[in-house]
Amino acid sequence: MPPMIMNGTHDSYLVILSLAVAAFASFTALSLAGRIRASQGQWRRVWLAAAAVTLGGGIWSMHFVAMLAFSMPGMTMSYDPGLTVGSLALAIGFTAAGLATIDWQHAASRRTGAAGLLIATGVVAMHYVGMAAMRMPATVRYDPRWVTLSVAIAVVAATAAVWLASREQGLRGRVLAAGVMGAAIAGMHYAGMYAATFTASAQIDAATGVASVGQAYLAVAISIVTILILLLSLGAARVERAFQGARRREARSALRLEVADILRGDDAEVALSRVAELLGTHFRVARAGFGDLDPEADVFDYRLCWTDGSVPRLTGRFPAAAFGRRIAQALGNGETVVIDDIFSAALSDEQGAHDTARLGDTRAILVVPFVRDGRLRTIVYLNSRQPRAWRSDEVTFMEEIADRIRLVIERVRAEAQLRELNATLEARVDARTRELRLAEQARRETDELYRAYFENAPDPLFVIGVAADGGFVVEQVNPAHERGVGYPLEQIRGKRIDDILPRRAAERVIGTYHHVVATRAIHRYREVVTLGGVPQHWDTTLVPLQGPDGAIVKVIGSSRDITAQVSAEDALRQSQKMEAMGQLTGGVAHDFNNLLTPIMGVLDRLHRKGMGDERDRRLIGGALQSAERARVLVQRLLSFARRQPLQPVPVDVAALVTGIVELVASAIGPTVRIEVAAPDGLPAALADANQLEMALLNLSVNARDAMPDGGTLRIAVDQVAVTPDSGDRADPGGPPAGQYVCLTVTDTGVGMDDETRLRAIEPFFSTKGVGRGTGLGLSMAHGLAAQLGGALTIESRPNQGTTIALWLPQSAQVAIAAPPLYDVTAPERGGSALLVDDEDAVRESAAQMLADLGFAVTSAASAEEAWGLIERGFAPDLLVTDHVMPGMTGGELAAAVRDRTTATKVLIISGYAEEGGIPATLSRLTKPFVQADLAAALRRL
């Protein structure tokens, strides 16, 4: 008979019982594994062994119950005791190895996989060794596919269960893990059973081999015993957990007391070092310590650190950013930082945090910040070398301890600061006293300086208080204010402005003060004040002064008398106006001279030749007289413009006055009595005698006109020395310091007021009425004196007469005697003459005069043309040349001719007073001129 393949059956009740045993064993083992995570040292090994026995025994129990639920028809089964016990040992041993491999603080993938593989190996080995322990009249053959599937089920399910077990789980998590583990065990067992094919031996009785009641009772008994053992294990775990919680609470209470005792010590550094050691030991970490934050540099200063010896000490200064921006931000917000693994936590996913962790050999951290006044000040930290799942009760306890440490640290710091303050109190009191003394001395010096300035300042200073009703009260004035304004301080202090000043003046001043108070800005203004009947110009500056509440409480003012400055500015403007008019009149006079020269030359020639009848000669004489008057007018214009061609020489002014007094008397008429004070022996003055005589005649005529009813004219000459502080300057335009011969003309006439006196020297200004004067007399005299280096001054009062003084510089040389009168006829000899002038009419008139005087005349329209003739060999006996011409001037031509030969006589004719380029040794003839003037100039050559 061939071998018979047999199929076994399972008792469904026992199958369910086996599944329940597997699940309950897994639940109990996972609960015990939780104690592994919460225990240390010997207790961890105890709970590891208990969990291994529980899980391994549960797996074996489930397998044995499942095997008891299996039966073969007509076949009895028994079990080899050795192999059965061996299968139990394999289950417990591999389970223990797998649980020991797990990292209970951190679910590492590699360790989790290894642990799952070991436990799965134990399950598979236990199953197939248990199958080998079966004794029955049949042989067993396994389908490789189902065997592989059973192994895969065991590995996958065991690994998943281990991964769940390695995490902190609540009841729901443990139930889920237990279900997975039970399913893994059961799935593997029944897949392995399905892989087995039984081939019965001969003579099998089909009536035997069915699962008997005895087998069921045995399975139930084994299950009950297993469950009782598991229940006892759970109870033991619960009891141990309670004891451990009590021990933890007792340890924490003891730690609180010990920390409090340590922190009550005097030395804060030593106390904190001991506290760090206690924290590190209690929490079983590798490093614990404190760090202070420097908020200015954003740097942590790790000054106190304890280690268990496995990691380096963390001391020194580290930038806050080195630990990660997010961690630093959380600490700054006062949040406790709890990181189980720096390399996987979201809060520390920055490269800087990873680098710092590697440097310090750190994987898990617990950091509690101390925040004061809204800013991070100090941190307390715990570091672990391995990843660590920080329990919530650990975090809470650490925050409690840290808070106590914070209070003590602040108290210790406050006490240290107080001790330091007490130690330096005396020194600080001395320093403060010195500071106060120096400040008081500086204040007194400043007050004295301000008082000295206030009392001695040349400008008036005053302080005006602002009253509550908006009025203004005098609080202080300096002596300069008293002198300038005339109100003594004793009479006006404490009085209101409207009680001191006249109504209109008070309204103006109060209005200005109100403007300063309203604008709260410095205000400057200029005003004219009449004091003592004399108008004065004042510049005033007002400065508002604020009180503690910001309101304007005082107005500080300073004034300056600028009357002299205003007068000087007026004089400067007058001088600039005179200069401008002088330039204008000088240019006009020069052109007029060029026009008069040919006119006077022709009229003089006609007059000398007696041309025409008696009436014609009379008309020619009248025209010549008018031309002469025009020449005098032009000379006055040039004198005013300071451009008349003066020839200053030492002049005896006293002799000149004595010699001209008869001419003056005839000019002013018999109603005016003349007095002369011209003593002999006075030094000579540097002057042009002709111009000085003309100026004296003009001043005398003006004096006569000022005395319409007659009076006295006094002409005086005196020697005067003017020094800077002599007081001899009667007018701002007076002479500078020096030695002078002063010629004064005094009348007893109507006099002048100040306005008329200041304008008297203006050209064309006259008080005589239309047609009675040109207005150039005084201006000509002023121009003459100024051109000579002197001055003209006027003293006059209405109805008190006028004194006009000509200040002539004193000469160090003796006066030159008056030259003899020459007979202005033809010169003794003629010769060749070279005449140079750029004006055709002047050149033609002068050429005719020279021809009448016996010269052979050669004319040139420019100096360049004349010089070309000389270079080509022309050597004239006489060179008569204008000075101001385009290109080469007459002075340059004369100098070139003199360098070439000294035989040629040179005469310069010009209407300008400029002497630039004209050597002082050259003779000059002023335009316009007549033949007699030319002949006299030639004779002087």
TABEL-V644083 format. One record per run of one state. SS is the DSSP state (A for helix, B for strand, O for the rest). FROM is the first residue (numbers start at 1). LEN is the number of residues. If there is no record, write none. Layout:
# TABEL-V644083
ss=SS from=FROM len=LEN
ss=SS from=FROM len=LEN
This chain:
# TABEL-V644083
ss=O from=1 len=3
ss=B from=4 len=3
ss=O from=7 len=2
ss=B from=9 len=2
ss=O from=11 len=1
ss=A from=12 len=27
ss=O from=39 len=3
ss=A from=42 len=27
ss=O from=69 len=1
ss=B from=70 len=3
ss=O from=73 len=2
ss=B from=75 len=1
ss=O from=76 len=2
ss=B from=78 len=2
ss=O from=80 len=1
ss=A from=81 len=21
ss=O from=102 len=7
ss=A from=109 len=24
ss=O from=133 len=1
ss=B from=134 len=2
ss=O from=136 len=2
ss=B from=138 len=5
ss=O from=143 len=1
ss=A from=144 len=22
ss=O from=166 len=5
ss=A from=171 len=25
ss=B from=196 len=5
ss=O from=201 len=12
ss=A from=213 len=51
ss=O from=264 len=4
ss=A from=268 len=16
ss=O from=284 len=3
ss=B from=287 len=8
ss=O from=295 len=4
ss=B from=299 len=9
ss=O from=308 len=8
ss=B from=316 len=4
ss=A from=320 len=4
ss=O from=324 len=1
ss=A from=325 len=8
ss=O from=333 len=4
ss=B from=337 len=3
ss=O from=340 len=6
ss=A from=346 len=3
ss=O from=349 len=2
ss=A from=351 len=10
ss=O from=361 len=3
ss=B from=364 len=9
ss=O from=373 len=2
ss=B from=375 len=10
ss=O from=385 len=7
ss=A from=392 len=32
ss=O from=424 len=1
ss=A from=425 len=32
ss=O from=457 len=4
ss=B from=461 len=6
ss=O from=467 len=5
ss=B from=472 len=6
ss=O from=478 len=1
ss=A from=479 len=7
ss=O from=486 len=3
ss=A from=489 len=4
ss=O from=493 len=3
ss=B from=496 len=1
ss=A from=497 len=4
ss=O from=501 len=2
ss=A from=503 len=17
ss=O from=520 len=3
ss=B from=523 len=9
ss=O from=532 len=2
ss=B from=534 len=13
ss=O from=547 len=5
ss=B from=552 len=10
ss=O from=562 len=1
ss=A from=563 len=47
ss=O from=610 len=4
ss=A from=614 len=27
ss=O from=641 len=8
ss=B from=649 len=3
ss=O from=652 len=1
ss=A from=653 len=16
ss=O from=669 len=3
ss=B from=672 len=7
ss=O from=679 len=6
ss=B from=685 len=3
ss=O from=688 len=1
ss=A from=689 len=17
ss=O from=706 len=5
ss=B from=711 len=12
ss=O from=723 len=15
ss=B from=738 len=10
ss=O from=748 len=6
ss=A from=754 len=6
ss=O from=760 len=17
ss=A from=777 len=12
ss=O from=789 len=2
ss=B from=791 len=6
ss=O from=797 len=5
ss=B from=802 len=9
ss=O from=811 len=20
ss=B from=831 len=6
ss=O from=837 len=3
ss=A from=840 len=13
ss=O from=853 len=2
ss=B from=855 len=6
ss=O from=861 len=2
ss=A from=863 len=9
ss=O from=872 len=6
ss=B from=878 len=5
ss=O from=883 len=7
ss=A from=890 len=11
ss=O from=901 len=4
ss=B from=905 len=6
ss=O from=911 len=12
ss=B from=923 len=4
ss=O from=927 len=4
ss=A from=931 len=10
ss=O from=941 len=1
